[in-house]
């Protein structure tokens, strides 16, 4: 894939899936053996694993808007610096809706193979997000990830 192809595929993922909520597009954009290595979160597998995670996040923040601030491509990988702004209108990690508007930032590296998202490594400011929701996160039992469900 050329750098332009990688950028175009990532742009579709960000704009159409995350910002417009077109989760059906994941079947086209994500490889069947996709793996997401989310720091502090569950390891997501395949388009369906990613679909469930994004659906839960968008249920918690239905007006979420993801903005890409930097996109750097090298070969089949794209590194992304992003931010998200949204209103907490559904349960998130066991936290009932607060109605608060929050902003969080993150970094991701995505690997594309044959035009499809094959693997991701992601980190975002989960603590900052929880603080904006005015919660005091307790220590999670070992092995229990912080996730939107």
DSSP file (Angstrom, degrees, kcal/mol; ACC not computed):
  #  RESIDUE AA STRUCTURE BP1 BP2  ACC     N-H-->O    O-->H-N    N-H-->O    O-->H-N    TCO  KAPPA ALPHA  PHI   PSI    X-CA   Y-CA   Z-CA
    1    1 A X              0   0    0      0, 0.0     2,-0.1     0, 0.0   111,-0.0   0.000 360.0 360.0 360.0 140.7    0.0    0.0    0.0
    2    2 A X     >  -     0   0    0      1,-0.1     4,-2.3    74,-0.0     5,-0.2  -0.401 360.0-106.3 -78.3 164.0    1.2    3.5   -0.7
    3    3 A X  H  > S+     0   0    0      1,-0.2     4,-2.5     2,-0.2     5,-0.2   0.890 123.5  54.1 -56.2 -39.9    1.3    6.2    2.0
    4    4 A X  H  > S+     0   0    0      1,-0.2     4,-2.4     2,-0.2    -1,-0.2   0.872 107.1  50.5 -64.2 -37.5   -1.8    7.8    0.3
    5    5 A X  H  > S+     0   0    0      2,-0.2     4,-2.4     1,-0.2    -2,-0.2   0.914 110.5  48.9 -66.2 -43.3   -3.7    4.4    0.5
    6    6 A X  H  X S+     0   0    0     -4,-2.3     4,-2.5     2,-0.2     5,-0.2   0.929 113.0  47.8 -62.0 -45.2   -2.9    4.0    4.2
    7    7 A X  H  X S+     0   0    0     -4,-2.5     4,-2.8     1,-0.2    -2,-0.2   0.918 111.2  51.0 -61.6 -44.1   -4.0    7.6    4.9
    8    8 A X  H  X S+     0   0    0     -4,-2.4     4,-2.1     2,-0.2    -2,-0.2   0.912 111.7  46.8 -62.2 -43.0   -7.2    7.1    2.9
    9    9 A X  H  X S+     0   0    0     -4,-2.4     4,-2.2     2,-0.2    -1,-0.2   0.909 113.9  47.5 -67.2 -41.1   -8.1    3.9    4.7
   10   10 A X  H  X S+     0   0    0     -4,-2.5     4,-2.9     1,-0.2     5,-0.2   0.910 109.7  53.6 -65.8 -39.8   -7.4    5.4    8.1
   11   11 A X  H  X S+     0   0    0     -4,-2.8     4,-3.2    -5,-0.2     5,-0.4   0.913 108.4  49.9 -60.1 -42.5   -9.4    8.5    7.2
   12   12 A X  H  X>S+     0   0    0     -4,-2.1     4,-2.2     2,-0.2     5,-1.1   0.928 111.4  49.1 -61.0 -44.8  -12.4    6.3    6.3
   13   13 A X  I  X>S+     0   0    0     -4,-2.2     5,-2.1     3,-0.2     4,-0.8   0.944 117.7  39.9 -59.4 -49.2  -12.1    4.5    9.7
   14   14 A X  I  <>S+     0   0    0     -4,-2.9     5,-1.9     3,-0.2    52,-0.2   0.954 125.1  34.3 -66.6 -51.4  -11.9    7.7   11.6
   15   15 A X  I  <>S+     0   0    0     -4,-3.2     5,-0.7    -5,-0.2    -3,-0.2   0.934 128.5  30.3 -74.8 -47.5  -14.5    9.7    9.7
   16   16 A X  I  <5S+     0   0    0     -4,-2.2     6,-2.5    -5,-0.4    -3,-0.2   0.877 129.8  31.0 -85.6 -38.9  -17.1    7.1    8.7
   17   17 A X  I  X<S+     0   0    0     -5,-1.1     4,-1.1    -4,-0.8    -3,-0.2   0.964 129.7  29.2 -84.6 -59.9  -16.8    4.5   11.5
   18   18 A X  I  4<S+     0   0    0     -5,-2.1    -3,-0.2     1,-0.2    -4,-0.1   0.931 131.3  32.4 -70.8 -45.8  -15.9    6.6   14.6
   19   19 A X  I  4<S+     0   0    0     -5,-1.9    -3,-0.2    -6,-0.2    -1,-0.2   0.810 131.1  30.9 -86.5 -29.2  -17.5    9.9   13.7
   20   20 A X  T  4<S-     0   0    0     -5,-0.7    -3,-0.2    -6,-0.2    -2,-0.2   0.572  99.3-127.5-103.2 -11.5  -20.5    8.8   11.7
   21   21 A X     <  +     0   0    0     -4,-1.1     2,-1.9     1,-0.2    -4,-0.2   0.743  49.1 157.6  74.7  23.6  -21.0    5.5   13.5
   22   22 A X    >   +     0   0    0     -6,-2.5     3,-1.1     1,-0.2     4,-0.2  -0.553   5.4 165.9 -81.6  79.3  -21.1    3.3   10.4
   23   23 A X  G >   +     0   0    0     -2,-1.9     3,-1.3     1,-0.3     4,-0.3   0.720  65.8  70.1 -71.2 -21.0  -20.2    0.1   12.2
   24   24 A X  G >  S+     0   0    0      1,-0.3     3,-1.2    -3,-0.2     4,-0.4   0.792  87.0  68.0 -64.0 -26.4  -21.1   -2.0    9.2
   25   25 A X  G X> S+     0   0    0     -3,-1.1     4,-2.3     1,-0.2     3,-1.0   0.705  80.6  77.7 -66.7 -19.4  -18.1   -0.6    7.4
   26   26 A X  H <> S+     0   0    0     -3,-1.3     4,-2.4     1,-0.3    -1,-0.2   0.846  84.0  62.9 -60.0 -32.9  -15.9   -2.5    9.8
   27   27 A X  H <4 S+     0   0    0     -3,-1.2    -1,-0.3    -4,-0.3    -2,-0.2   0.833 112.5  36.6 -60.7 -31.2  -16.5   -5.7    7.8
   28   28 A X  H <4 S+     0   0    0     -3,-1.0    -2,-0.2    -4,-0.4    -1,-0.2   0.838 123.0  40.7 -87.2 -37.5  -14.9   -4.0    4.8
   29   29 A X  H  < S+     0   0    0     -4,-2.3    88,-3.5    87,-0.1     2,-0.4   0.701 104.3  68.5 -88.0 -21.2  -12.1   -2.1    6.6
   30   30 A X  E  < S-a  117   0A   0     -4,-2.4    17,-0.2    86,-0.3    88,-0.2  -0.863  78.8-123.1-112.6 132.6  -10.9   -4.6    9.2
   31   31 A X  E >   -     0   0A   0     86,-2.7     3,-1.9    -2,-0.4    16,-0.2  -0.352  24.8-118.9 -67.1 147.5   -9.1   -7.8    8.6
   32   32 A X  E 3  S+     0   0A   0      1,-0.3    16,-0.1    14,-0.2    -1,-0.1   0.812 115.4  46.5 -58.0 -31.0  -10.7  -11.0    9.9
   33   33 A X  E 3  S+     0   0A   0     13,-0.1    -1,-0.3    12,-0.1    -2,-0.1   0.080  83.8 151.1-100.9  24.3   -7.7  -11.7   12.1
   34   34 A X  E <   -     0   0A   0     -3,-1.9    12,-2.8    83,-0.1     2,-0.4  -0.196  25.2-166.9 -54.2 142.0   -7.4   -8.1   13.5
   35   35 A X  E     -aB 119  45A   0     83,-1.2    85,-2.1    10,-0.2     2,-0.5  -0.998   7.9-161.5-134.4 131.8   -6.0   -7.6   16.9
   36   36 A X  E     -aB 120  44A   0      8,-2.6     8,-1.5    -2,-0.4     2,-1.1  -0.964   3.1-162.0-113.8 118.7   -6.2   -4.4   19.0
   37   37 A X  E     -aB 121  43A   0     83,-3.2    85,-1.5    -2,-0.5     2,-0.6  -0.748  17.3-175.9 -99.1  84.2   -3.6   -4.1   21.8
   38   38 A X  E >   -a  122   0A   0     -2,-1.1     3,-2.2     4,-0.6    85,-0.2  -0.727  28.9-119.0 -88.5 122.1   -5.3   -1.4   23.9
   39   39 A X  T 3  S+     0   0    0     83,-2.8    85,-0.3    -2,-0.6     3,-0.1  -0.390  96.9   0.4 -60.5 125.7   -3.2   -0.3   26.9
   40   40 A X  T 3  S+     0   0    0      1,-0.3   106,-2.1    -2,-0.2    -1,-0.3   0.536 122.6  86.8  75.0   5.4   -5.2   -1.0   30.1
   41   41 A X  S <  S-     0   0    0     -3,-2.2    -1,-0.3   104,-0.2   106,-0.1  -0.635  87.1 -67.7-127.5-175.8   -8.1   -2.4   28.1
   42   42 A X        -     0   0    0     -2,-0.2     2,-0.7   104,-0.2    -4,-0.6  -0.411  47.0-113.3 -72.9 150.0   -9.3   -5.6   26.6
   43   43 A X  E     -B   37   0A   0     -6,-0.1     2,-0.3    -2,-0.1    -6,-0.2  -0.777  37.2-148.6 -81.2 117.0   -7.5   -7.2   23.6
   44   44 A X  E     -B   36   0A   0     -8,-1.5    -8,-2.6    -2,-0.7     2,-0.4  -0.689  11.6-161.7 -91.7 139.7  -10.0   -6.9   20.8
   45   45 A X  E  >  -B   35   0A   0     -2,-0.3     4,-1.3   -10,-0.2   -10,-0.2  -0.978  44.9 -15.2-128.2 134.5  -10.1   -9.5   18.1
   46   46 A X  H  > S-     0   0    0    -12,-2.8     4,-1.9    -2,-0.4     5,-0.2   0.217  91.8 -64.9  68.6 169.4  -11.6   -9.3   14.6
   47   47 A X  H  > S+     0   0    0      1,-0.2     4,-2.4   -17,-0.2    -1,-0.2   0.848 134.0  54.6 -58.9 -34.7  -14.1   -6.9   13.2
   48   48 A X  H  > S+     0   0    0      2,-0.2     4,-2.4     1,-0.2    -1,-0.2   0.887 106.2  50.1 -70.9 -37.9  -16.8   -8.1   15.6
   49   49 A X  H  X S+     0   0    0     -4,-1.3     4,-1.8     2,-0.2    -1,-0.2   0.921 114.2  45.0 -63.4 -43.3  -14.6   -7.5   18.7
   50   50 A X  H  X S+     0   0    0     -4,-1.9     4,-2.7     2,-0.2     5,-0.2   0.889 111.0  54.7 -66.5 -39.4  -13.8   -4.0   17.5
   51   51 A X  H  X S+     0   0    0     -4,-2.4     4,-2.9    -5,-0.2     5,-0.2   0.931 107.5  49.0 -59.4 -47.4  -17.5   -3.4   16.6
   52   52 A X  H  X S+     0   0    0     -4,-2.4     4,-2.2     1,-0.2    -1,-0.2   0.912 113.0  47.5 -60.5 -43.0  -18.6   -4.3   20.1
   53   53 A X  H  X S+     0   0    0     -4,-1.8     4,-2.3     2,-0.2    -2,-0.2   0.946 114.9  43.9 -64.5 -48.8  -16.1   -2.0   21.7
   54   54 A X  H  X S+     0   0    0     -4,-2.7     4,-3.0     1,-0.2     5,-0.2   0.907 112.3  53.5 -64.6 -41.0  -16.9    1.0   19.4
   55   55 A X  H  X S+     0   0    0     -4,-2.9     4,-1.8    -5,-0.2    -1,-0.2   0.915 110.4  47.2 -59.5 -43.5  -20.6    0.4   19.8
   56   56 A X  H  X S+     0   0    0     -4,-2.2     4,-1.6    -5,-0.2    -1,-0.2   0.903 113.4  48.4 -65.4 -41.0  -20.3    0.5   23.6
   57   57 A X  H  X S+     0   0    0     -4,-2.3     4,-2.3     1,-0.2    -2,-0.2   0.929 112.8  47.0 -64.5 -44.9  -18.2    3.6   23.5
   58   58 A X  H  < S+     0   0    0     -4,-3.0    -1,-0.2     1,-0.2    -2,-0.2   0.777 107.8  56.8 -70.7 -25.2  -20.6    5.4   21.1
   59   59 A X  H  < S+     0   0    0     -4,-1.8     3,-0.4    -5,-0.2    -1,-0.2   0.864 112.4  42.5 -68.8 -35.2  -23.5    4.4   23.3
   60   60 A X  H  < S+     0   0    0     -4,-1.6    29,-2.4     1,-0.3    30,-1.6   0.842 132.1  23.6 -76.5 -34.9  -21.8    6.1   26.2
   61   61 A X  S >< S+     0   0    0     -4,-2.3     3,-2.1    27,-0.2    -1,-0.3  -0.653  71.6 171.5-130.9  73.7  -20.8    9.1   24.1
   62   62 A X  T 3  S+     0   0    0     -3,-0.4    -1,-0.1    25,-0.3    -4,-0.1   0.721  80.2  47.2 -65.0 -21.7  -23.3    9.3   21.2
   63   63 A X  T 3  S+     0   0    0     24,-0.4    -1,-0.3     2,-0.1    22,-0.1   0.173  81.7 150.3-101.6  18.5  -22.1   12.7   20.0
   64   64 A X    <   -     0   0    0     -3,-2.1     2,-0.5    -6,-0.2    22,-0.2  -0.192  27.3-165.5 -53.8 137.2  -18.4   11.7   20.2
   65   65 A X  E     -C   85   0A   0     20,-2.1    20,-1.8     2,-0.0     2,-0.5  -0.975   4.0-157.1-130.2 117.2  -16.2   13.5   17.7
   66   66 A X  E     -C   84   0A   0     -2,-0.5     2,-0.5   -52,-0.2    18,-0.2  -0.826   8.3-166.3 -97.0 127.8  -12.7   12.2   17.0
   67   67 A X  E     -C   83   0A   0     16,-2.9    16,-2.1    -2,-0.5     2,-0.6  -0.957  12.5-144.3-116.0 128.5  -10.2   14.7   15.6
   68   68 A X  E     +C   82   0A   0     -2,-0.5    14,-0.2    14,-0.2     3,-0.1  -0.822  20.0 175.4 -91.5 122.5   -6.9   13.6   14.1
   69   69 A X  E     +     0   0A   0     12,-3.0     2,-0.3    -2,-0.6    13,-0.2   0.782  69.8  15.1 -96.2 -33.9   -4.2   16.1   14.9
   70   70 A X  E     -C   81   0A   0     11,-1.5    11,-2.1     2,-0.0     2,-0.4  -0.999  57.1-176.2-142.8 142.2   -1.2   14.3   13.4
   71   71 A X  E     -C   80   0A   0     -2,-0.3     2,-0.5     9,-0.2     9,-0.2  -0.950   7.8-177.7-139.3 115.7   -1.0   11.3   11.1
   72   72 A X  E     -C   79   0A   0      7,-2.7     7,-3.3    -2,-0.4     2,-0.4  -0.970   8.7-160.9-120.5 125.7    2.5    9.9   10.3
   73   73 A X  E     +C   78   0A   0     -2,-0.5     2,-0.3     5,-0.2     5,-0.2  -0.880  17.0 169.0-112.0 135.3    2.8    7.0    7.8
   74   74 A X  E >   -C   77   0A   0      3,-2.6     3,-2.0    -2,-0.4     2,-0.2  -0.898  66.4 -51.3-141.3 112.4    5.8    4.7    7.4
   75   75 A X  T 3  S-     0   0    0     -2,-0.3   -69,-0.1     1,-0.3    -1,-0.0  -0.423 123.1 -13.9  62.7-126.4    5.2    1.6    5.3
   76   76 A X  T 3  S+     0   0    0     -2,-0.2    36,-3.2    -3,-0.1     2,-0.3   0.381 122.5  84.9 -90.8   4.2    2.1   -0.3    6.3
   77   77 A X  E <   -CD  74 111A   0     -3,-2.0    -3,-2.6    34,-0.2     2,-0.4  -0.834  53.8-166.8-112.4 146.3    1.8    1.6    9.7
   78   78 A X  E     -CD  73 110A   0     32,-2.4    32,-2.6    -2,-0.3     2,-0.4  -0.997   9.5-153.1-128.3 127.8    0.2    5.0   10.5
   79   79 A X  E     -CD  72 109A   0     -7,-3.3    -7,-2.7    -2,-0.4     2,-0.4  -0.853  18.6-167.5 -98.7 134.8    0.8    6.7   13.8
   80   80 A X  E     -CD  71 108A   0     28,-3.2    28,-2.2    -2,-0.4     2,-0.5  -0.977  20.4-162.1-131.0 133.4   -2.0    9.0   14.9
   81   81 A X  E     +CD  70 107A   0    -11,-2.1   -12,-3.0    -2,-0.4   -11,-1.5  -0.975  34.1 166.1-108.6 124.6   -2.4   11.7   17.6
   82   82 A X  E     -CD  68 106A   0     24,-2.5    24,-2.3    -2,-0.5     2,-0.3  -0.846  28.6-153.2-136.7 166.3   -6.0   12.3   18.3
   83   83 A X  E     -CD  67 105A   0    -16,-2.1   -16,-2.9    -2,-0.3     2,-0.4  -0.967   9.3-154.6-136.8 157.5   -8.6   13.9   20.6
   84   84 A X  E     -CD  66 104A   0     20,-2.9    20,-2.4    -2,-0.3     2,-0.4  -0.998   6.5-172.7-134.3 136.8  -12.2   13.1   21.3
   85   85 A X  E     +CD  65 103A   0    -20,-1.8   -20,-2.1    -2,-0.4     2,-0.3  -0.998  24.9 137.8-126.8 132.6  -14.9   15.3   22.6
   86   86 A X  E     - D   0 102A   0     16,-2.1    16,-3.3    -2,-0.4     2,-0.5  -0.987  48.4-103.5-165.3 168.9  -18.3   14.0   23.6
   87   87 A X  E     - D   0 101A   0     -2,-0.3     2,-1.2    14,-0.3   -24,-0.4  -0.886  32.8-124.1-107.0 130.3  -21.2   14.1   26.0
   88   88 A X        +     0   0    0     12,-2.9    11,-2.7    -2,-0.5    10,-0.5  -0.582  52.8 144.4 -76.7  96.5  -21.6   11.3   28.6
   89   89 A X        +     0   0    0    -29,-2.4     2,-0.3    -2,-1.2   -28,-0.2   0.408  59.0  40.6-115.9  -1.8  -25.1   10.1   27.9
   90   90 A X  S    S-     0   0    0    -30,-1.6     8,-0.2    -3,-0.1   -30,-0.1  -0.911 100.0 -67.6-140.9 168.2  -24.8    6.3   28.5
   91   91 A X        -     0   0    0     -2,-0.3     2,-0.4     6,-0.1     5,-0.2  -0.283  46.5-172.6 -59.7 137.8  -23.1    4.0   30.9
   92   92 A X  B >   -F   95   0B   0      3,-2.2     3,-2.3    57,-0.1    57,-0.2  -0.955  69.0 -23.2-137.1 114.9  -19.3    4.0   30.7
   93   93 A X  T 3  S-     0   0    0     -2,-0.4    56,-0.2    55,-0.4    55,-0.1   0.864 128.8 -49.0  53.1  39.0  -17.2    1.5   32.6
   94   94 A X  T 3  S+     0   0    0     54,-0.3     2,-0.6     1,-0.3    -1,-0.3   0.446 110.7 127.6  82.2   0.1  -20.0    1.1   35.1
   95   95 A X  B <   -F   92   0B   0     -3,-2.3    -3,-2.2    53,-0.1    -1,-0.3  -0.808  58.3-130.9 -93.4 122.3  -20.4    4.9   35.5
   96   96 A X        -     0   0    0     -2,-0.6    -6,-0.1    -5,-0.2    -5,-0.1  -0.317  44.0 -72.9 -68.5 155.7  -24.0    6.0   34.9
   97   97 A X        -     0   0    0     -8,-0.2    -8,-0.2     1,-0.1    -1,-0.2  -0.168  44.5-178.8 -54.6 135.8  -24.6    9.0   32.5
   98   98 A X        -     0   0    0    -10,-0.5    -9,-0.1    -8,-0.2    -1,-0.1   0.591  35.8-129.0-107.8 -18.0  -23.5   12.3   33.9
   99   99 A X        +     0   0    0    -11,-2.7     2,-0.2     1,-0.3   -10,-0.1   0.506  61.1 142.0  77.8   3.3  -24.5   14.6   31.0
  100  100 A X        -     0   0    0    -12,-0.3   -12,-2.9   -13,-0.1     2,-0.5  -0.531  52.3-130.0 -81.3 143.5  -21.0   16.1   31.1
  101  101 A X  E     -D   87   0A   0    -14,-0.2     2,-0.3    -2,-0.2   -14,-0.3  -0.811  34.7-175.6 -90.4 131.2  -19.1   17.0   28.0
  102  102 A X  E     -D   86   0A   0    -16,-3.3   -16,-2.1    -2,-0.5     2,-0.4  -0.842  19.1-155.3-127.4 160.4  -15.6   15.6   28.1
  103  103 A X  E     +D   85   0A   0     -2,-0.3     2,-0.3   -18,-0.2   -18,-0.2  -0.998  16.0 173.4-134.0 137.8  -12.4   15.7   26.1
  104  104 A X  E     -D   84   0A   0    -20,-2.4   -20,-2.9    -2,-0.4     2,-0.3  -0.950  15.2-147.0-138.7 162.1   -9.7   13.1   26.0
  105  105 A X  E     +D   83   0A   0     -2,-0.3    20,-2.3   -22,-0.2     2,-0.3  -0.876  19.3 168.1-127.2 159.9   -6.5   12.5   23.9
  106  106 A X  E     -DE  82 124A   0    -24,-2.3   -24,-2.5    -2,-0.3     2,-0.4  -0.983  26.1-131.6-161.7 171.8   -4.7    9.5   22.7
  107  107 A X  E     +DE  81 123A   0     16,-2.6    16,-2.4    -2,-0.3     2,-0.3  -0.975  24.6 178.4-130.0 144.4   -2.1    8.0   20.5
  108  108 A X  E     -DE  80 122A   0    -28,-2.2   -28,-3.2    -2,-0.4     2,-0.5  -0.996  20.5-156.4-145.8 148.9   -2.5    5.0   18.2
  109  109 A X  E     -DE  79 121A   0     12,-2.4    12,-2.2    -2,-0.3     2,-0.4  -0.997  19.8-169.7-122.0 124.3   -0.4    3.0   15.7
  110  110 A X  E     -DE  78 120A   0    -32,-2.6   -32,-2.4    -2,-0.5     2,-0.5  -0.926   9.5-152.7-116.0 138.9   -2.4    1.1   13.2
  111  111 A X  E     -DE  77 119A   0      8,-3.3     7,-3.3    -2,-0.4     8,-1.4  -0.949  10.1-161.2-112.5 128.4   -1.0   -1.5   10.8
  112  112 A X  E     - E   0 117A   0    -36,-3.2     2,-0.4    -2,-0.5     5,-0.2  -0.890   7.1-174.5-109.5 137.3   -2.7   -2.0    7.4
  113  113 A X  E >  S- E   0 116A   0      3,-2.7     3,-1.8    -2,-0.4    -2,-0.0  -0.996  73.8 -11.9-132.1 127.0   -2.3   -5.1    5.3
  114  114 A X  T 3  S-     0   0    0     -2,-0.4    -1,-0.1     1,-0.3     3,-0.1   0.858 130.6 -52.2  52.6  39.2   -3.9   -5.4    1.8
  115  115 A X  T 3  S+     0   0    0      1,-0.2     2,-0.4   -84,-0.0    -1,-0.3   0.502 117.8 104.5  82.6   3.6   -6.0   -2.3    2.4
  116  116 A X  E <  S- E   0 113A   0     -3,-1.8    -3,-2.7   -86,-0.0     2,-0.5  -0.913  79.6-105.8-123.3 147.9   -7.4   -3.5    5.7
  117  117 A X  E     +aE  30 112A   0    -88,-3.5   -86,-2.7    -2,-0.4    -5,-0.2  -0.565  43.6 168.3 -67.6 118.6   -6.8   -2.6    9.3
  118  118 A X  E     +     0   0A   0     -7,-3.3   -83,-1.2    -2,-0.5     2,-0.3   0.721  57.3   3.4-108.5 -29.3   -4.8   -5.6   10.7
  119  119 A X  E     -aE  35 111A   0     -8,-1.4    -8,-3.3   -85,-0.2    -1,-0.4  -0.985  56.7-167.2-161.1 146.5   -3.5   -4.5   14.1
  120  120 A X  E     -aE  36 110A   0    -85,-2.1   -83,-3.2    -2,-0.3     2,-0.4  -0.988  10.5-163.4-138.9 148.2   -3.6   -1.6   16.4
  121  121 A X  E     +aE  37 109A   0    -12,-2.2   -12,-2.4    -2,-0.3     2,-0.4  -0.996  28.0 178.2-126.5 123.0   -1.7   -0.4   19.5
  122  122 A X  E     +aE  38 108A   0    -85,-1.5   -83,-2.8    -2,-0.4     2,-0.3  -0.953  20.2 176.6-135.6 147.2   -3.6    2.3   21.4
  123  123 A X  E     + E   0 107A   0    -16,-2.4   -16,-2.6    -2,-0.4     2,-0.3  -0.988  10.2 172.3-141.8 138.7   -3.3    4.5   24.5
  124  124 A X  E     - E   0 106A   0     -2,-0.3     2,-2.2   -85,-0.3   -18,-0.2  -0.960  46.5 -94.0-142.2 164.9   -5.6    7.2   25.7
  125  125 A X     >  +     0   0    0    -20,-2.3     4,-1.9    -2,-0.3     5,-0.1  -0.487  51.8 160.6 -79.8  75.6   -6.0    9.3   28.8
  126  126 A X  H  > S+     0   0    0     -2,-2.2     4,-2.6     2,-0.2    -1,-0.2   0.885  72.7  53.1 -65.6 -40.0   -8.5    7.2   30.6
  127  127 A X  H  > S+     0   0    0     -3,-0.2     4,-2.5     1,-0.2    -1,-0.2   0.933 108.9  49.2 -62.5 -45.5   -7.7    8.7   34.0
  128  128 A X  H  > S+     0   0    0      1,-0.2     4,-1.9     2,-0.2    -1,-0.2   0.890 111.1  50.9 -60.2 -39.1   -8.3   12.2   32.7
  129  129 A X  H  X S+     0   0    0     -4,-1.9     4,-1.3     2,-0.2    -2,-0.2   0.937 110.7  47.9 -63.5 -47.0  -11.6   11.1   31.2
  130  130 A X  H  <>S+     0   0    0     -4,-2.6     5,-2.0     1,-0.2    -2,-0.2   0.877 109.4  53.7 -62.4 -37.9  -12.7    9.5   34.5
  131  131 A X  H ><5S+     0   0    0     -4,-2.5     3,-1.6     1,-0.2    -1,-0.2   0.882 105.4  53.6 -64.5 -37.7  -11.8   12.7   36.3
  132  132 A X  H 3<5S+     0   0    0     -4,-1.9    -1,-0.2     1,-0.3    -2,-0.2   0.796 103.7  55.9 -66.9 -26.6  -13.9   14.8   34.0
  133  133 A X  T 3<5S-     0   0    0     -4,-1.3    -1,-0.3    -3,-0.2    -2,-0.2   0.410 117.4-120.5 -82.5   3.0  -16.8   12.5   34.8
  134  134 A X  T < 5 +     0   0    0     -3,-1.6     2,-0.3     1,-0.2    -3,-0.2   0.879  66.8 137.2  59.4  42.7  -16.1   13.5   38.4
  135  135 A X      < -     0   0    0     -5,-2.0     2,-0.7   -40,-0.0    -1,-0.2  -0.814  53.0-140.3-112.3 158.6  -15.5    9.9   39.5
  136  136 A X        -     0   0    0     -2,-0.3    -5,-0.1    -3,-0.1     2,-0.0  -0.854  27.2-140.5-115.8  93.5  -12.8    8.6   41.7
  137  137 A X        -     0   0    0     -2,-0.7     2,-0.2   -10,-0.1     3,-0.1  -0.288  11.4-146.6 -61.9 131.0  -11.7    5.4   40.1
  138  138 A X        -     0   0    0      1,-0.1     2,-0.3    -2,-0.0    -1,-0.1  -0.522  38.6 -80.3 -85.8 162.0  -11.0    2.7   42.6
  139  139 A X        -     0   0    0     -2,-0.2     2,-0.2     1,-0.1    -1,-0.1  -0.475  50.2-129.9 -64.0 127.5   -8.3    0.2   41.9
  140  140 A X        -     0   0    0     -2,-0.3     3,-0.1     1,-0.1    -1,-0.1  -0.516  30.1 -95.9 -76.4 145.4   -9.8   -2.4   39.5
  141  141 A X    >   -     0   0    0     -2,-0.2     3,-2.5     1,-0.1    -1,-0.1  -0.318  60.3 -80.0 -57.2 146.3   -9.3   -6.0   40.4
  142  142 A X  T 3  S+     0   0    0      1,-0.3    -1,-0.1    -3,-0.1     3,-0.1  -0.200 119.5  19.1 -52.9 133.7   -6.3   -7.5   38.7
  143  143 A X  T 3  S+     0   0    0      1,-0.2     2,-0.8    -3,-0.1    -1,-0.3   0.339  91.7 120.1  88.4  -7.2   -7.1   -8.4   35.1
  144  144 A X    <   -     0   0    0     -3,-2.5    -1,-0.2    -4,-0.0    -4,-0.1  -0.820  53.6-149.9 -94.3 112.2  -10.2   -6.2   34.9
  145  145 A X        -     0   0    0     -2,-0.8     2,-0.7    -3,-0.1  -104,-0.2  -0.373  18.7-111.2 -79.2 157.2   -9.6   -3.6   32.1
  146  146 A X        +     0   0    0   -106,-2.1     2,-0.3    -2,-0.1  -104,-0.2  -0.803  55.6 156.3 -82.0 119.9  -11.1   -0.1   32.0
  147  147 A X        -     0   0    0     -2,-0.7   -54,-0.2  -106,-0.1   -94,-0.0  -0.938  54.9-107.6-144.6 164.7  -13.6   -0.3   29.1
  148  148 A X              0   0    0     -2,-0.3   -55,-0.4     1,-0.3   -54,-0.3   0.633 360.0 360.0 -72.6 -11.9  -16.8    1.6   28.1
  149  149 A X              0   0    0    -57,-0.2    -1,-0.3   -56,-0.2   -57,-0.1   0.479 360.0 360.0 -87.4 360.0  -19.1   -1.2   29.0
